[in-house]
Amino acid sequence: MTTKMAINAKDIFRNQHRLIRFIEQSIRLCSNQSLKTAQKHAKQQAEPDFQITTSISSAYTAAPEPIKHDADVGQQFAAVQLAVRLASPQQLQPKPDNDDALSFGKVFTDHMLKIYYHRSLGGWQRPEITPLENLVMHPAAKVLHYAVELFEGMKAYRGVDGKIRIFRPNMNMNRMNLTARRSGLPTFEGEEYIKCLSRLISIDSEWVPHSEAASLYIRPTLIGIDPTLGVASSDSALLYTILSPVGCYFKSDSDGAVSLLADPRYTRAWPGGVGNRKMGSNYAPTINVQKEAAQKGLQQVLWLYGEDHQLTEVGTMNIFMFYVNENGEKVLVTPPLSGLILPGITRDSILTLARQLGKFEVREEVITMPHVCELLNQGRLLELFGTGTACVVSPINRINYLGTDLYIPTMEQEKPIHEWIRETLTDIQYGKIDHPWAVVID
Ligand SMILES: Cc1ncc(COP(=O)(O)O)c(C=O)c1O
């Protein structure tokens, strides 16, 4: 009898996380039901100009062309080879108490994914999931000298139905492989990586926040680790992935908007450079300018380019402007993919959704500061906002340009377009709208 009770207690102890998850999901489903009813009611009363899209045609969901590997990359890895070494009970970390108060990238989950590449051993090696642990590398490793490093930023969302989803992962894989090629690092099969990543997320699934204000940030990283000092392509590399539960990345004013420093003395990217690739070396030189912005009481940097002061990006976000043209028509515009800006997945998704909505013109064209000033003076600028995985949309309320504060009326609009965008994208990400962009993790 005592032994039986001990076994039962052991079983309960071992499965307590499942029980907690079940209770949390039940509470969540109940509260979501009442939340949904309240939201539906509120929406009916507000009679918005913009309808929330509940079905999006497959014509708008095309995946990018898979990358073709160079012949000398060698063998690819496959998810079926994945080896798993779980953390011991002593290695497990306590999970954050309050999902809504998470700051960015300070807490990490219990496991990581590692895939080594050694040209001398034939190419990509067997993928492995291990406890989160420090990396050991030779002090001559290329990443430490020539910044041979690139990364991605993705998120896993716990949906209103309790399922975990990731958003358009094939787009991240495509961008990562393009960056790998530009960095002299080996390319890999994105689909196989996504399968390994899905396994990592399901092992650490308890770390995916139970909140729509938070998510699990995914940081795939690829580094050159050859122990040689030559500036040359990497014969050894490590593709690793860490996970971190996060809230929103950007600090904002009390009205939820950000203020920007636009100083034409600084630029982030230039034609022929790598502004359109997500490599670590693009980010280090921005840190001091960001510090200068903070010292002036501004939250982000608006990166300008060229004699005509073109707007390129906001901090680590793409930029969008909503305005009224000379004919009185509303236009949504974002800079084109000219090589100066990162091809954001949020940017692409917004262009797709807005074009499908068909309520206003959607353009990809150069925006300059003189044009912004002119629109402001004529009362035709409605909204400016940054977009990215970190925060979906980040409205802008002020730009400090050539020492003058320009006040942007983004937060003064009655039915702002950036709110429609945020709602539509998060509805997809958190599973309120069934959509092929949101991929369920088994
Ligand atoms: C420089 C830069 N621009 C734009 C973005 C937004 O891209 P995405 O929408 O894919 O997150 C990011 C974030 O990855 C970024 O680092």
The ligand as an SDF file (V2000), in Angstrom:
LIG
                    3D

 16 16  0  0  0  0  0  0  0  0999 V2000
   17.8440   45.8570  -39.3170 C   0  0  0  0  0  0  0  0  0  0  0  0
   16.5200   45.1900  -39.2350 C   0  0  0  0  0  0  0  0  0  0  0  0
   15.5170   45.6380  -40.0170 N   0  0  0  0  0  0  0  0  0  0  0  0
   14.3000   45.0650  -39.9950 C   0  0  0  0  0  0  0  0  0  0  0  0
   14.0260   43.9920  -39.1670 C   0  0  0  0  0  0  0  0  0  0  0  0
   12.6620   43.3770  -39.1860 C   0  0  0  0  0  0  0  0  0  0  0  0
   12.6980   42.1180  -39.7940 O   0  0  0  0  0  0  0  0  0  0  0  0
   11.6120   41.0090  -39.4440 P   0  0  0  0  0  0  0  0  0  0  0  0
   10.2970   41.5950  -39.7830 O   0  0  0  0  0  0  0  0  0  0  0  0
   11.9670   39.8550  -40.2950 O   0  0  0  0  0  0  0  0  0  0  0  0
   11.7460   40.7360  -37.9900 O   0  0  0  0  0  0  0  0  0  0  0  0
   15.0410   43.5050  -38.3290 C   0  0  0  0  0  0  0  0  0  0  0  0
   14.7850   42.3660  -37.4380 C   0  0  0  0  0  0  0  0  0  0  0  0
   15.0870   41.2570  -37.7790 O   0  0  0  0  0  0  0  0  0  0  0  0
   16.3120   44.1030  -38.3710 C   0  0  0  0  0  0  0  0  0  0  0  0
   17.3190   43.6440  -37.6060 O   0  0  0  0  0  0  0  0  0  0  0  0
  1  2  1  0
  2  3  1  0
  2 15  2  0
  3  4  2  0
  4  5  1  0
  5  6  1  0
  5 12  2  0
  6  7  1  0
  7  8  1  0
  8  9  2  0
  8 10  1  0
  8 11  1  0
 12 13  1  0
 12 15  1  0
 13 14  2  0
 15 16  1  0
M  END
$$$$
